[in-house]
Amino acid sequence: MAYIINLKTFQDSRGNLTVLDSELPFAVQRVYYIYNTTNLKRGGHRHKITKQILICLSGSCSVFVNNGLDQNTYLLNSPEQSLYLNPEDWHYMNNFQPNTILLVLASEKFDINDYINEQY
């Protein structure tokens, strides 16, 4: 099942610096971000092999996750935390607040054959 990873953040009078280092459980092969969204759902799928890390860099959104056994909704509203998604985690994102930027780090390059759109 999906889980939150708190990211190492350094704070001082100059601002904050958040590091993605050994916290990532896979080598990143693809990076993309979602922004200027309408308030419709994004996602609505799971994967055969791709693992993902979601980080809300600005604003906030909700992520609904169903792994076939459990369901949960996560609120992403801080760049100091991330959400790890297993391949079997069917998910969608919604409730995007204005100016939200959602960064996604993926373990695999895009492959349409890796997507499973059917829910459990």
C-alpha distances in whole Angstrom, upper triangle without the diagonal:
4,7,10,13,16,19,22,25,29,31,35,37,37,33,30,28,25,24,21,22,20,17,16,14,16,20,20,22,21,22,22,22,23,26,28,26,27,25,24,20,19,17,16,15,12,13,15,14,14,12,12,13,14,17,19,23,25,24,21,19,16,13,11,8,8,6,9,9,7,9,9,11,12,15,16,20,21,21,20,17,14,11,9,7,7,9,8,7,10,11,14,16,19,21,22,25,28,28,25,24,20,20,17,17,16,17,19,22,22,22,23,22,18,18,17,18,17,15,14
4,7,10,13,16,19,22,25,27,31,34,33,30,26,25,21,21,18,19,18,15,14,13,15,18,18,20,19,19,19,19,19,22,25,23,25,23,22,18,17,15,15,14,12,13,15,14,13,10,10,10,11,13,16,19,21,21,18,16,13,10,10,7,9,8,12,12,10,9,9,10,9,12,13,16,17,17,17,13,10,7,5,5,6,10,9,7,10,10,12,13,17,19,19,22,25,25,21,20,17,16,14,14,14,15,18,20,21,21,22,22,18,17,17,18,18,16,15
4,7,10,13,16,19,22,24,28,31,31,27,23,22,19,18,16,17,16,12,12,12,15,18,18,20,20,19,20,20,20,23,26,24,26,24,23,20,19,17,18,17,15,17,18,17,16,12,11,10,11,12,15,18,20,20,17,16,14,11,12,10,12,12,15,15,12,12,10,11,9,11,12,15,15,15,14,10,8,6,5,7,9,13,13,11,13,13,15,15,18,19,20,22,25,24,21,20,16,16,15,15,15,16,19,22,23,24,25,25,21,21,20,21,22,19,19
4,6,9,13,15,19,21,24,27,27,23,20,19,15,15,14,16,15,11,12,12,15,18,18,21,20,19,19,18,19,21,24,23,25,23,23,21,19,18,20,19,18,19,21,20,17,14,12,9,9,10,12,15,17,17,15,14,13,11,13,12,15,15,19,18,15,14,12,11,8,10,9,12,11,12,10,7,6,5,6,9,12,15,16,14,16,14,16,15,17,18,18,20,23,22,19,18,15,15,14,14,16,17,20,23,24,26,26,27,23,23,23,23,24,22,22
4,6,10,12,16,18,22,25,25,21,18,16,12,12,11,12,11,7,9,10,13,16,16,19,19,18,19,18,20,22,25,24,27,26,26,23,22,20,22,22,20,20,22,20,18,14,12,9,10,10,12,14,17,18,16,16,16,14,16,15,18,18,22,21,19,18,15,15,12,13,11,13,11,11,9,6,5,6,7,11,13,17,18,16,19,17,19,18,20,21,20,22,24,23,19,18,15,14,14,13,15,16,20,22,24,26,27,28,24,24,25,26,27,25,25
4,7,9,12,15,18,22,21,18,14,13,10,10,10,12,12,8,11,13,16,18,18,21,21,19,20,19,21,22,25,25,28,26,27,25,23,23,25,25,23,24,26,24,21,17,15,12,12,10,12,13,16,17,16,17,17,16,19,18,21,21,25,24,22,21,18,17,13,13,11,12,10,9,6,4,6,9,10,14,17,20,22,19,22,20,21,19,21,22,21,21,24,22,19,18,16,15,15,15,18,19,22,25,26,29,30,31,28,27,28,29,30,28,28
4,6,10,12,16,19,19,16,12,10,7,7,7,9,10,7,10,13,15,16,16,20,19,17,19,18,20,21,25,25,28,27,28,26,24,24,26,26,24,24,26,24,21,17,15,11,12,10,12,12,15,17,17,18,19,18,21,21,24,24,28,27,25,24,21,20,16,16,13,13,10,8,5,5,7,10,12,15,18,21,23,21,24,22,22,21,23,23,22,22,24,22,19,17,15,14,15,14,17,18,22,24,25,28,30,31,28,28,29,30,32,30,31
4,7,10,14,17,17,14,10,8,6,6,7,9,10,8,11,15,17,18,18,22,22,20,21,21,23,24,27,28,31,30,31,30,28,27,30,29,28,28,30,27,24,21,18,15,15,13,15,14,17,19,19,21,22,22,25,24,27,27,31,31,28,27,24,23,20,19,16,16,12,10,7,9,11,14,15,19,21,25,27,25,27,25,26,24,26,26,25,25,26,24,21,20,18,17,18,17,20,21,24,26,28,31,33,34,31,31,33,34,35,34,34
4,6,10,13,13,10,7,6,4,6,9,11,13,12,14,18,20,21,20,23,23,21,22,21,23,23,26,27,30,30,31,30,28,28,31,31,30,30,32,30,26,23,20,17,16,14,15,13,15,18,18,21,22,23,26,26,29,30,33,33,30,29,26,24,21,19,16,15,11,9,6,9,12,16,18,21,24,27,29,27,29,27,27,25,26,26,24,23,24,22,20,19,18,17,19,18,21,23,26,28,30,33,35,36,33,33,35,35,37,36,36
4,7,10,10,8,6,5,6,8,12,13,15,15,18,21,23,23,23,26,26,23,24,23,25,26,28,30,33,32,34,33,31,32,34,34,33,34,36,33,30,27,24,20,20,17,18,16,18,20,21,24,26,26,29,30,33,34,37,37,34,33,30,28,24,22,19,18,14,12,10,13,16,20,21,25,28,31,33,31,33,31,31,28,29,29,27,26,26,24,22,21,21,20,22,21,25,26,29,31,33,36,38,40,36,36,38,39,41,39,40
4,7,8,6,4,7,9,12,15,17,19,18,21,24,26,26,26,29,28,25,26,25,26,26,28,30,33,32,34,34,32,33,36,36,35,36,38,36,33,29,26,23,22,18,18,16,17,20,21,24,26,27,30,31,35,36,39,39,36,34,31,29,25,23,20,18,14,13,11,15,18,22,24,27,30,33,35,33,35,32,32,29,30,29,27,25,26,23,22,21,22,21,24,24,27,29,32,33,35,38,40,42,39,39,40,41,43,41,42
4,5,6,7,9,12,14,18,20,22,22,24,28,30,30,29,32,31,28,29,27,29,28,30,32,35,35,37,37,35,36,39,40,39,39,42,39,36,33,30,26,25,22,21,19,20,22,24,27,29,31,34,35,38,39,43,43,39,38,34,32,28,26,23,21,17,16,15,18,22,25,28,31,34,37,39,37,38,36,35,32,33,32,29,27,28,25,25,24,25,24,27,27,30,32,35,36,38,41,43,45,42,42,44,44,46,45,46
4,6,8,11,15,17,21,23,26,25,27,31,33,32,31,34,33,30,30,28,30,29,31,33,35,35,38,38,37,38,41,42,41,42,44,42,38,35,32,29,27,24,23,20,20,22,25,28,31,32,36,37,41,42,46,45,42,40,37,34,31,28,25,22,19,18,17,21,24,28,30,34,37,40,42,39,41,38,37,34,34,32,30,28,27,25,25,25,26,26,29,29,33,35,38,38,40,43,45,47,44,44,46,46,48,47,48
4,7,9,13,16,19,21,24,24,26,30,31,30,29,31,30,27,27,26,27,26,28,31,34,34,36,36,35,36,39,40,40,40,42,40,37,34,31,27,26,22,21,18,19,21,24,27,30,31,35,36,40,41,45,45,42,40,36,34,30,27,24,22,18,17,17,20,23,27,29,32,36,38,40,38,39,36,35,32,33,31,29,27,26,23,23,22,24,23,26,27,31,33,35,36,37,41,43,45,42,42,44,44,47,45,47
4,7,10,13,17,19,22,21,23,27,28,28,26,29,28,25,25,23,24,23,25,27,30,31,33,33,31,32,36,36,36,37,39,37,33,31,27,24,22,19,18,15,15,18,20,23,26,28,31,33,36,37,41,41,38,36,33,30,26,24,21,18,15,13,13,17,20,23,26,29,32,35,37,34,36,33,32,29,29,28,25,23,23,20,20,19,21,20,23,24,28,30,32,33,34,38,40,42,39,39,41,41,43,42,43
4,7,10,13,16,19,18,20,23,25,24,23,26,25,22,22,21,22,22,24,26,29,29,31,30,29,30,33,33,33,33,36,34,30,27,24,20,19,15,15,12,14,16,18,21,24,25,28,29,33,34,38,38,35,33,30,27,23,21,18,16,12,10,10,13,16,20,22,25,29,31,34,31,33,30,29,26,27,26,23,22,22,19,18,17,18,18,20,21,24,26,29,30,32,35,37,39,36,36,38,38,40,39,40
4,7,10,12,15,15,17,20,21,21,20,23,22,19,20,19,21,22,24,26,29,30,31,30,28,29,32,32,31,31,34,31,28,25,22,18,18,14,15,12,14,17,19,22,24,25,28,29,32,33,36,37,34,32,29,27,23,21,18,16,13,10,9,13,15,19,20,24,27,29,32,29,31,29,28,26,27,27,24,23,23,20,19,17,17,16,18,18,22,24,26,27,29,33,35,37,34,34,36,36,39,38,39
4,7,10,12,11,13,17,18,18,17,20,20,17,18,17,20,20,23,25,28,28,29,28,26,26,29,29,28,28,30,27,24,21,18,15,14,11,12,11,13,16,17,20,21,22,25,25,29,29,33,33,30,29,26,24,20,19,15,14,11,8,7,9,11,15,17,20,23,25,28,26,28,25,25,23,25,25,22,22,23,20,18,16,15,14,15,15,19,20,23,25,26,30,32,34,30,30,32,33,35,34,35
4,6,9,9,10,14,15,15,14,18,18,16,18,18,20,22,25,26,30,30,31,29,26,26,29,28,27,27,28,25,22,19,17,14,14,12,14,13,16,19,20,21,23,22,26,25,28,28,32,32,30,29,26,25,21,21,17,17,14,10,9,11,12,15,16,19,22,24,27,25,27,25,26,24,26,26,24,24,25,22,20,18,16,14,15,14,17,18,21,23,25,28,30,32,29,29,31,33,35,34,35
4,7,6,7,11,11,11,11,14,15,13,15,16,19,21,25,25,29,29,29,27,24,24,26,25,24,23,25,22,19,16,14,11,12,11,14,13,17,20,20,21,22,21,24,23,26,26,29,30,28,27,25,23,20,20,17,17,14,11,10,10,10,13,13,16,18,21,23,22,24,23,24,22,25,26,24,24,25,23,20,17,15,12,13,11,13,14,18,19,22,25,27,29,25,26,28,29,32,31,32
4,5,6,10,11,10,11,15,16,15,18,19,22,24,28,29,32,32,32,30,27,26,29,27,25,24,25,22,19,16,15,13,15,14,17,17,20,23,23,24,25,23,26,25,27,27,30,31,29,29,27,26,23,23,20,21,18,14,13,13,13,15,14,17,19,21,24,23,26,25,26,25,28,29,27,28,29,26,24,21,19,16,15,13,15,15,18,20,23,26,28,29,26,27,29,31,33,33,33
4,5,7,9,10,12,16,17,17,20,21,24,27,30,31,34,34,34,31,28,27,29,27,25,23,24,21,19,16,15,13,16,16,19,19,23,25,25,25,25,24,26,24,26,25,29,29,27,27,26,26,23,23,21,22,19,17,15,14,13,15,14,17,18,20,23,22,25,25,26,26,29,30,29,30,31,29,26,23,21,18,17,14,15,15,18,21,24,26,29,29,26,27,29,31,33,32,32
4,6,9,11,12,16,17,16,19,19,22,24,28,28,31,30,30,28,25,24,26,25,22,21,23,19,17,14,13,10,13,13,16,17,20,22,21,22,22,20,22,21,23,22,26,26,24,24,22,22,19,20,17,19,16,14,12,11,10,11,10,14,15,18,20,19,22,22,23,23,25,27,25,27,28,26,23,21,18,16,15,12,14,14,17,20,23,25,27,28,24,25,27,28,30,29,29
4,6,7,8,12,13,13,16,17,20,23,27,26,29,29,29,26,23,21,23,22,19,18,19,16,14,10,10,8,11,12,16,16,20,22,21,21,21,19,21,19,22,21,24,25,23,23,21,21,19,20,17,19,17,15,13,12,10,11,9,12,13,15,18,17,20,20,21,21,24,26,25,26,28,26,22,20,17,14,12,9,10,10,14,16,19,21,24,24,21,22,24,26,28,27,27
4,7,9,12,14,15,18,19,22,25,29,28,31,30,30,27,24,21,23,21,18,17,17,14,12,9,9,9,13,14,18,20,23,25,23,23,22,20,21,19,20,19,22,22,22,22,21,21,19,21,19,21,20,18,17,14,12,12,9,11,11,13,16,16,19,19,21,22,25,27,26,28,30,28,25,22,19,16,14,11,11,9,13,16,19,20,23,23,19,21,22,24,26,25,25
4,6,9,11,13,16,18,21,24,28,28,31,30,29,26,23,21,22,20,17,15,15,12,10,8,9,9,13,15,19,20,24,26,25,24,23,21,22,20,21,20,23,24,23,24,23,23,21,23,21,23,22,19,19,17,14,13,10,11,11,12,16,16,19,19,21,22,25,28,27,29,31,28,25,22,19,16,13,10,8,6,10,13,16,17,20,20,17,19,21,23,25,25,25
4,6,9,11,15,17,21,24,28,28,31,31,30,27,24,22,24,22,19,17,17,13,11,10,10,11,14,16,20,20,24,26,26,25,25,23,24,22,24,23,26,27,27,27,26,26,24,25,22,24,23,20,20,18,16,16,13,14,14,15,18,19,21,21,23,23,27,29,28,30,31,28,25,22,19,16,13,9,8,6,9,11,14,17,20,20,17,19,22,25,27,27,28
4,6,7,11,14,17,20,24,24,28,28,27,25,21,19,22,20,18,16,17,13,10,9,9,9,12,14,17,18,21,24,23,23,23,21,23,21,23,22,26,27,27,26,25,24,22,23,20,22,21,18,18,17,14,15,13,13,14,14,18,18,20,20,21,21,24,27,25,27,28,25,22,19,16,12,10,6,6,5,7,9,12,15,18,19,16,18,21,23,26,26,27
4,7,10,14,17,20,24,24,27,28,27,25,21,19,21,19,17,15,16,13,10,10,10,12,14,16,19,19,23,25,25,24,24,22,24,22,24,23,26,28,28,27,27,26,24,25,22,25,23,21,22,20,17,17,15,15,15,15,19,19,20,20,21,21,25,27,26,28,28,26,23,20,17,14,11,8,6,5,5,6,9,12,15,16,14,16,19,22,25,26,27
4,7,10,13,17,20,20,24,25,24,21,18,16,19,17,16,14,16,13,10,11,9,11,12,14,17,17,20,22,22,21,22,20,22,21,23,23,26,28,27,26,25,24,23,23,20,22,22,19,20,19,16,16,15,14,15,15,18,18,19,18,19,19,22,24,22,25,25,23,20,16,14,11,8,6,5,7,6,5,7,11,14,16,14,15,18,20,23,24,26
4,7,11,14,17,18,21,22,22,20,16,15,19,18,17,16,18,16,12,12,10,10,10,11,13,13,16,19,19,18,20,18,21,20,23,23,27,29,27,26,24,23,21,21,18,19,19,16,18,17,14,15,14,15,16,16,20,19,19,18,18,17,20,22,20,21,22,19,17,13,11,7,6,5,6,9,10,9,10,14,16,18,16,17,20,21,24,25,27
4,7,10,14,14,18,19,18,17,13,13,17,16,17,16,19,18,14,14,11,11,10,11,12,12,14,17,17,16,18,17,19,20,22,23,26,29,27,25,24,22,20,19,17,18,18,15,18,17,15,15,15,15,17,17,20,19,19,17,16,15,17,19,17,19,19,16,14,10,8,6,5,7,8,12,12,11,11,14,16,19,17,16,19,20,23,24,26
4,7,10,11,14,16,16,15,12,12,16,17,18,18,21,20,16,16,12,11,9,9,9,9,11,13,13,13,15,15,18,19,22,23,26,28,27,24,22,20,18,17,14,15,15,13,16,16,14,14,15,16,18,19,21,19,19,16,14,13,14,16,13,15,15,12,10,7,5,4,6,9,11,15,15,14,14,17,18,21,19,18,21,20,23,24,26
4,7,7,11,12,12,12,9,11,14,16,17,18,22,21,18,17,14,13,10,10,9,10,11,12,12,11,13,13,16,18,21,23,26,28,26,23,21,19,17,16,13,14,15,14,18,17,15,15,17,16,19,19,21,19,18,15,13,10,11,13,10,12,12,10,8,6,5,7,8,12,14,17,18,17,15,18,18,21,20,18,20,19,22,22,25
4,5,9,11,12,13,11,13,17,19,21,22,26,25,22,21,17,16,13,12,10,10,9,10,11,11,14,15,18,20,24,26,29,31,28,25,23,20,18,16,14,14,15,15,18,18,17,17,19,20,23,23,25,22,21,18,15,12,12,12,9,10,9,7,6,5,7,9,11,15,17,21,21,20,19,22,22,25,23,22,23,22,25,25,28
4,7,10,11,13,12,15,18,21,23,25,28,28,25,24,21,20,17,16,13,13,11,11,12,12,15,17,20,22,26,28,31,33,30,27,25,22,20,18,16,16,18,18,21,21,20,21,23,23,26,26,28,25,23,20,16,14,13,13,9,10,8,7,7,8,10,13,15,19,21,25,25,23,22,24,24,27,26,24,25,24,26,26,29
4,6,8,9,9,12,15,18,21,23,26,27,23,23,20,19,16,16,13,14,13,12,12,11,13,14,17,20,23,25,28,30,28,24,22,19,18,17,15,16,18,18,22,21,19,19,22,21,24,24,25,22,20,17,13,11,9,10,7,9,8,8,8,9,10,13,15,19,20,24,24,23,21,23,22,25,24,22,23,21,23,23,26
4,5,8,10,13,15,19,22,24,28,29,26,25,22,22,18,18,16,17,15,14,13,12,14,15,17,20,23,26,28,30,28,24,23,19,19,18,17,17,20,21,24,23,22,22,24,23,26,26,26,23,21,18,14,11,9,9,8,9,9,11,10,12,13,17,18,22,23,27,27,26,23,25,24,27,26,23,24,21,23,23,26
4,7,9,13,14,18,21,24,27,28,26,25,22,21,18,18,16,17,16,13,12,10,11,13,15,18,21,24,26,28,25,21,20,16,17,15,15,16,19,21,24,22,21,20,23,22,25,25,25,22,19,16,12,10,6,6,6,8,9,12,11,13,14,17,18,22,23,27,27,27,25,26,25,27,26,23,23,20,22,21,24
4,7,10,11,15,18,21,25,26,23,23,21,21,18,19,17,19,18,16,14,11,12,12,13,16,19,22,23,25,23,20,19,16,17,16,16,18,21,22,25,23,21,20,22,20,23,23,23,20,17,14,10,8,6,8,8,11,13,15,13,15,14,17,18,21,22,26,26,25,22,24,22,24,23,20,20,17,18,18,21
4,7,8,11,14,17,21,22,20,20,18,18,15,17,16,18,18,16,14,10,10,10,10,13,15,18,20,22,20,17,16,13,14,14,15,17,20,21,24,21,19,17,19,17,19,19,19,16,13,10,6,6,5,8,9,12,14,16,14,15,13,16,16,19,19,23,23,23,20,21,19,21,20,17,16,14,15,14,18
4,6,9,12,15,18,20,17,17,15,15,13,15,14,17,17,16,14,11,10,9,11,12,15,17,19,22,20,17,16,14,14,15,14,17,19,19,22,20,17,16,17,15,17,17,17,14,12,9,6,5,6,10,10,13,15,16,13,13,11,13,12,16,16,19,19,19,16,18,16,18,17,14,14,12,15,14,18
4,6,8,11,15,16,14,14,12,14,12,15,15,18,19,18,16,13,12,9,10,11,12,14,17,19,18,16,15,14,14,15,15,18,20,20,22,20,17,14,15,12,14,13,13,11,9,6,4,6,9,13,13,17,18,19,16,15,12,13,12,14,14,16,16,16,14,15,13,15,13,10,11,9,12,12,15
4,7,11,14,16,14,15,14,16,15,18,18,21,22,21,18,15,13,10,9,10,10,13,14,17,16,14,14,14,15,17,17,20,23,23,25,22,19,16,16,13,14,13,12,10,7,5,5,8,10,14,15,19,21,22,19,18,16,17,15,17,16,18,18,18,16,16,14,15,13,10,9,6,8,8,11
4,7,10,12,11,12,12,15,15,18,19,22,24,23,20,17,15,12,11,10,10,11,12,16,16,14,15,15,16,18,19,22,24,24,25,22,19,16,15,11,12,10,9,8,5,6,7,10,13,17,18,22,24,24,21,20,17,17,15,16,14,16,15,16,14,13,11,12,10,7,6,4,7,7,10
4,7,9,9,10,10,13,14,18,19,23,24,24,22,18,16,13,12,9,9,9,11,14,14,13,15,15,16,19,19,22,24,24,25,21,18,15,13,9,8,6,6,6,4,6,9,12,16,19,20,24,26,26,22,21,18,17,14,15,13,13,13,15,13,12,11,11,8,6,5,6,8,8,10
4,6,6,8,10,13,15,19,21,24,26,26,24,21,19,16,15,13,12,11,13,16,17,16,18,18,19,21,21,24,25,24,25,22,19,16,13,10,8,5,6,8,8,10,12,15,19,23,23,26,28,28,24,22,19,18,14,14,11,11,10,12,11,10,10,9,5,5,6,8,11,11,13
4,6,9,12,16,18,21,24,27,29,30,27,25,23,19,18,15,15,12,14,17,18,19,20,21,22,25,24,28,28,27,28,25,21,18,15,12,9,6,7,10,11,13,16,19,23,26,26,30,32,31,28,26,22,21,17,16,13,12,11,13,12,10,10,8,5,7,7,11,12,13,14
4,7,10,14,16,20,23,25,28,29,27,25,23,19,19,16,16,14,16,18,19,20,21,22,22,24,23,27,27,26,26,23,19,17,14,11,8,5,8,11,12,14,17,20,23,27,27,30,32,31,27,25,21,19,16,14,10,8,8,11,11,10,12,10,7,9,10,14,16,16,17
4,7,10,13,16,19,22,24,25,24,21,20,17,17,15,16,14,17,19,19,19,20,20,20,22,20,24,24,22,23,20,16,14,11,9,7,5,9,10,12,13,15,17,21,24,24,27,28,27,24,21,18,16,12,10,7,6,6,8,9,9,11,11,7,9,11,14,16,17,18
4,7,10,14,17,19,22,23,21,19,18,15,16,13,15,13,16,18,18,18,17,18,17,19,18,21,21,19,19,17,13,11,8,6,5,5,9,9,12,12,15,16,20,23,22,25,27,26,22,20,16,14,10,8,6,5,8,11,12,13,15,15,11,12,13,16,18,17,18
4,6,10,13,15,18,20,18,16,16,13,14,13,15,14,18,19,18,17,16,16,15,16,14,17,17,16,16,14,10,8,6,5,7,8,11,10,12,11,13,13,17,20,19,22,23,22,18,16,12,10,7,6,5,6,9,11,12,14,15,16,13,13,15,16,18,18,19
4,7,10,12,15,17,15,14,14,12,14,13,16,16,20,21,19,18,16,15,13,14,12,14,14,12,13,10,6,5,5,6,9,11,14,12,14,12,13,13,16,18,17,20,21,20,16,14,10,8,6,5,7,9,12,14,15,17,19,20,17,16,18,19,21,20,21
4,7,9,12,13,12,11,11,9,12,12,16,17,20,21,19,17,15,13,11,11,8,11,11,10,11,9,5,5,7,8,11,13,15,13,14,11,12,10,13,15,14,16,18,16,13,10,7,6,5,7,9,12,14,16,16,19,20,21,18,17,19,19,21,20,22
4,6,9,11,10,10,11,11,14,15,19,20,23,24,22,20,17,15,12,11,7,9,8,6,8,7,5,7,9,11,15,17,19,16,17,15,14,12,14,15,13,14,16,14,11,8,6,5,6,8,12,15,17,18,19,22,23,25,22,21,22,22,25,23,25
4,6,7,6,8,10,11,14,16,20,22,25,26,23,20,18,15,11,9,6,6,6,5,9,8,7,9,12,14,18,20,21,18,19,15,14,11,12,12,10,11,12,11,7,6,4,6,9,12,15,18,20,21,21,24,24,27,24,23,24,23,26,24,26
4,7,8,11,13,14,18,20,24,25,29,30,27,24,21,18,15,13,9,8,7,5,8,9,10,12,15,17,21,23,25,22,22,19,18,15,15,15,12,12,12,10,7,5,6,7,10,13,16,19,21,22,22,25,26,29,26,25,27,26,29,28,30
4,7,10,13,15,19,21,25,27,30,31,28,25,22,19,16,13,10,7,7,7,11,12,12,15,18,20,23,25,27,24,24,20,18,15,15,13,10,9,9,7,5,5,7,9,13,16,19,23,25,25,24,28,28,31,28,27,28,28,30,29,31
4,7,11,14,17,20,24,26,29,30,27,24,20,17,14,11,8,6,8,9,13,13,14,15,19,20,24,26,27,23,23,19,17,13,12,10,8,6,7,6,4,7,8,12,15,18,21,25,26,27,26,29,29,32,29,27,28,27,29,28,30
4,7,10,13,16,20,23,26,26,23,20,17,13,11,7,5,4,7,10,12,12,12,13,16,17,21,23,24,20,20,16,14,10,9,8,6,6,8,9,6,8,8,12,14,17,20,23,25,26,25,28,27,30,27,25,26,24,26,24,26
4,7,10,13,17,20,22,23,20,17,14,10,8,6,6,7,10,12,14,13,12,12,15,15,19,20,21,17,16,13,10,7,6,5,4,6,10,11,7,9,8,12,13,17,19,22,24,24,23,25,25,27,25,22,22,21,22,21,23
4,7,10,13,16,19,20,17,13,10,7,6,5,6,9,12,14,16,13,12,11,14,14,17,19,18,15,14,10,8,6,5,6,7,10,13,14,11,12,11,14,14,17,19,22,23,24,23,25,24,26,23,21,21,19,20,18,20
4,6,10,13,16,17,14,11,8,5,5,6,7,11,14,15,16,13,11,9,11,10,13,15,15,11,10,7,6,4,7,9,10,13,16,17,13,14,11,13,12,15,16,19,20,22,21,22,21,23,20,18,17,16,17,15,16
4,7,10,13,14,11,7,6,4,6,9,11,14,17,18,20,16,14,11,12,11,13,14,13,9,8,5,5,6,8,11,13,16,19,20,17,17,14,16,15,18,18,20,22,23,22,23,22,22,20,17,16,14,15,12,13
4,7,9,10,8,6,5,6,8,11,13,17,19,20,20,17,14,10,11,8,10,11,10,6,6,4,7,9,12,14,16,19,22,23,19,19,16,17,15,17,17,18,20,22,21,21,20,21,18,15,14,13,13,10,11
4,6,7,6,4,7,9,11,15,17,20,22,23,24,20,17,14,13,10,10,11,8,6,5,6,9,12,15,17,19,23,26,27,23,23,20,21,18,20,19,20,21,23,22,22,21,20,17,15,13,12,11,8,8
4,6,6,7,9,12,14,17,19,22,24,25,25,21,18,14,13,10,9,9,6,5,6,9,12,15,18,21,22,26,29,29,26,25,21,22,19,19,18,18,20,22,21,21,20,19,16,14,12,13,12,9,8
4,6,8,11,14,17,20,22,26,27,28,28,25,22,18,16,13,12,12,8,8,8,11,14,18,20,23,25,28,31,32,29,28,25,25,22,23,21,21,22,25,24,23,22,20,18,16,13,13,11,8,5
4,7,10,14,16,20,22,26,27,29,28,24,22,18,17,15,13,14,10,10,11,13,17,19,22,24,26,29,33,33,30,30,26,27,24,25,23,23,25,27,27,26,25,24,21,19,17,17,15,12,9
4,7,10,13,17,19,22,24,26,25,21,19,16,15,13,13,14,11,10,11,12,15,17,19,21,23,26,30,31,27,27,24,25,23,23,22,23,25,27,27,26,26,25,22,20,18,18,16,13,10
4,7,10,14,16,20,22,23,23,20,18,14,14,13,13,15,12,9,9,10,12,14,15,17,20,23,26,27,24,24,21,22,21,22,22,23,24,27,26,26,25,25,22,19,17,17,15,12,11
4,7,10,13,16,18,20,20,17,15,12,13,12,14,16,14,10,11,10,11,12,13,15,17,20,23,24,21,22,19,20,19,21,21,22,24,27,26,26,26,26,23,21,19,18,18,14,14
4,7,10,13,16,18,18,15,14,11,13,12,15,17,16,12,12,9,10,9,10,11,14,16,20,21,18,18,16,18,17,19,20,22,24,26,25,26,25,26,23,21,20,19,18,15,16
4,6,10,12,14,14,11,10,8,11,11,14,17,16,13,13,11,11,9,11,11,13,14,18,19,15,16,13,15,15,17,19,21,23,25,24,26,26,27,24,22,21,20,21,18,19
4,6,9,12,13,10,10,9,13,14,17,20,20,16,16,13,12,10,10,9,10,11,15,16,13,14,12,14,15,18,20,22,25,26,26,28,27,29,26,24,24,22,23,21,22
4,6,8,10,8,7,8,12,13,17,19,20,16,17,14,13,10,11,10,10,11,14,14,10,11,9,11,12,15,17,20,23,24,24,26,26,28,25,23,24,23,24,22,24
4,7,9,8,9,11,15,17,20,23,24,20,21,17,16,13,13,11,10,10,12,12,9,10,10,12,14,17,20,23,25,26,26,29,29,31,28,26,27,26,28,26,27
4,5,6,8,11,14,17,21,23,25,21,22,19,18,15,16,15,13,13,14,13,11,11,10,12,14,16,19,22,25,26,26,29,30,32,29,28,29,28,30,28,29
4,5,7,11,14,17,20,23,24,22,23,20,19,16,17,17,15,15,16,14,11,10,9,9,12,14,17,20,23,24,24,27,29,31,28,27,28,28,30,29,30
4,7,11,13,17,20,23,25,22,24,21,21,19,20,19,18,18,19,17,15,14,13,12,14,15,18,20,23,25,26,29,31,32,29,28,30,30,32,30,31
4,7,10,13,17,20,21,18,20,18,18,16,18,18,17,17,19,18,15,14,12,12,13,13,16,18,21,23,24,27,28,30,26,25,26,27,28,26,27
4,7,10,13,16,18,15,17,15,15,14,16,17,16,17,19,18,14,13,10,9,9,10,13,15,18,20,21,23,25,26,22,22,23,23,25,23,24
4,6,10,13,14,11,13,11,13,12,15,16,16,18,20,19,16,14,11,11,10,10,12,14,17,19,19,22,22,23,20,19,20,20,22,20,20
4,7,10,12,10,12,11,13,14,17,19,19,21,23,22,19,17,13,12,10,10,10,11,14,17,18,20,21,21,18,17,18,19,20,19,19
4,7,8,6,9,8,11,12,16,19,19,21,24,23,20,18,14,13,10,10,10,11,13,16,16,17,18,18,14,14,14,15,17,15,16
4,5,5,9,10,13,15,19,22,22,25,28,27,23,21,18,16,13,12,11,10,12,15,16,16,17,17,13,13,13,15,16,15,15
4,6,8,10,13,16,19,23,23,26,29,28,24,22,19,17,14,13,10,10,11,14,13,13,14,13,9,9,10,12,13,13,13
4,6,9,13,16,19,23,23,27,30,29,26,24,21,20,17,16,14,14,14,17,16,16,16,14,11,10,9,11,11,10,10
4,6,10,12,16,19,20,23,26,26,22,21,18,18,15,15,14,14,15,18,17,17,17,16,13,11,10,11,12,10,10
4,7,11,14,17,19,22,25,25,22,21,17,18,15,16,15,16,17,18,17,17,15,15,13,10,8,8,8,7,8
4,7,10,14,15,18,21,22,18,18,14,15,13,15,14,16,17,19,17,17,16,17,14,12,11,10,11,9,11
4,7,10,11,15,18,19,15,15,12,14,13,16,15,18,19,19,17,18,17,18,16,13,13,11,12,11,13
4,7,8,11,14,15,12,12,10,12,12,15,16,19,20,20,19,20,19,21,19,16,16,14,16,14,17
4,5,9,12,14,11,12,11,14,15,18,19,23,24,24,22,23,22,24,22,19,19,17,18,17,19
4,6,10,12,10,12,12,16,17,20,22,25,27,27,25,27,26,28,26,23,23,20,22,20,22
4,7,8,6,9,9,13,15,19,21,24,25,25,24,26,25,28,26,23,23,21,23,22,24
4,6,6,9,11,15,17,21,23,27,28,28,27,29,29,31,29,27,27,25,27,26,28
4,6,9,12,15,18,22,24,28,29,29,27,30,29,32,31,28,29,27,29,28,31
4,6,10,13,16,20,23,26,27,27,26,29,29,32,30,28,29,28,30,29,32
4,6,10,13,16,19,23,24,24,23,26,26,29,27,25,26,25,27,26,29
4,6,10,13,16,20,21,21,20,23,24,27,24,23,25,24,26,26,28
4,7,10,13,17,18,18,17,21,21,24,21,20,21,21,23,23,25
4,7,10,14,15,15,15,19,20,22,20,19,21,21,24,24,26
4,6,10,12,12,12,15,17,19,16,16,18,18,21,21,23
4,7,9,10,12,15,17,19,16,16,18,20,23,22,24
4,6,7,9,12,14,15,12,13,16,17,20,21,22
4,7,10,12,14,15,12,14,16,19,21,22,23
4,6,8,11,12,9,12,15,17,20,21,23
4,6,10,11,10,12,16,18,21,23,24
4,7,9,8,9,13,15,18,20,23
4,5,6,8,11,13,17,19,21
4,5,6,9,11,14,17,19
4,6,8,11,13,16,18
4,7,10,13,15,16
4,6,9,12,14
4,6,8,10
4,6,10
4,7
4
